[in-house]
């Protein structure tokens, strides 16, 4: 398997410096952000690369001799957002990223399924968490119709360019569990749309990432190495769907998600937190996670995503990289002689 880093945490430095950080971690891949919620900091000339062989070759030359190569593109966003300022842009970012992957000799693009509004004329997405009433199922029927049309179109483009689109099973998206994945494939007949197995979002939903990998099998195209710690004393009081987020004001440091939407401050006394690998589940668990991925594809791309706010950028990557390397070594040792 190819072990690397999703580059968003390294957007504070130029690409050559980011590549040195990753190489010093003993890892060999970089998953490049190419739009969506975040700007394409390390690929600022996408349009030029799409049009010019010289620009493409000049960009690829940045990786030569670094010991790190591109390990997929990432344009997480909401391509089904009912606000066209957001939805249309994120949808076009996915199409552009597929074309860019083809130009760069890549065959993986990571994104999210998206989430529409709840009815015609809606201006904000509507996430149905528990469809116990008929009106909620009406909303879902409407949303799935929109999603199926969009993803059929994306699958056709991806198939033409021989690129696999891997959906992160992220809550507040229409597709966030195994049943949703199966439904999307059934509705679209997609051959080039599957899953990016980010274990973190499965952990806090009380799902087992290893079991999910084995359930979805060849539909798992890529993986993210990110851990979660359940804070039992708070989860016992608030549950994992705790909504105690704080709206950040314009004069505070905040991340724009498109249009006039912004990331909020994480809840205090949270029921769960994103943590570096090993701080929620030990190396033995991550060894079994890699084993399940290896069963699907021995060449699987597995990239660290660092969102542990208690650790600095490099410190968090160092902690996660050690656990991931140790898990990979344990897996390889166990496979010797088999």
C-alpha positions, 0 to 999 in steps of 0.5 A: 500500500502507498501511505501518505498525507492529505495536504490540507494541513500543509497549506501553510507552506509551499508545495516543495516544503510540504513534500519535504515534511511528508518525506521526513515522516517516512511516507511517500504520497500526497493527496492534493486538494483541488477545490470544493470547501478549500482552495487548491493551494498546492495546484494554483494553475489547474486551468493551465495544466488542463490546457498546456502539456508544458504547464503539466510537465513543469508541475509534475517536475516539482515531485521529481527527486522528492520521494513523494508522488501524487496519491489522488486528488481531493475536492470535498464539497457539496455539489448538490447544494441548492445555493448555486453559488456553492453547488454549481461551483463544487460540482464543477470542481469535481468535473475539473478534478476528474479531468485534472487527474487524467492529465496528471496520470492519476486515477483517484478523486476524493469528494463527497456525495453532497446534500440537496435541499429538502424541496424545490425552491430550498436555499439550504441543505436538509440532512434527514437523520432519522426518517421516522415520519412519512414527510422525511421519506418524501424529502429523501425521495426528492434528494435521491432523485437529484443525487442519482441524476448528478452522479450518473453524469459524473460516473460517465465522465469518470468512466470516459477518463478512467478515473475512480471517484471515491466518496467520503462517508461523511454525515450531513451528506446523502451518502454516509453509510453502507446502505447509502452506498449500495443505494447510490450504485443501484440507482445510477449503475455507476462503475467508477463511483465508490468510497473513500474509507475515512474511518473517523466518521464511521467511528463516531457513528458507532460503525466498524470501519474494518467491517465496512471495508469487508462489506463494500469490498471493491467499492472501496477505492481509497482510504483516509487514516484519521482517528476519533476518541469518544468522550464517554462522560459527555457522550453519555449526556449529549449523544454523538449527534450533539449540536452545541457548535458556536457560530464564529463572528466575522472578526474571528479566524474562520474557514469559508465553506462557499458562499456565506457558509462558514465552519463553526467552533467545535463544541466544548465538552464534546461527545467525541473529537477527531484525534491523531492515529493511536489516540482513539484506537491502538496500533493493533486496530490500525493493523487490522484496518490496513489488512482489510484494505489490503484484501481489497487492493494491495496497492490501496492509497491510504492518506493521513488526515490531521484534524487533532486540534490538541497537536500542532501541524507537524506534531500531529502528523508525526504521531499519526505517521508513526502509528501508520508505519508501525501498523503497516510493518506489522501487517507486512510481517504477518503476510510473510510466508502466506 
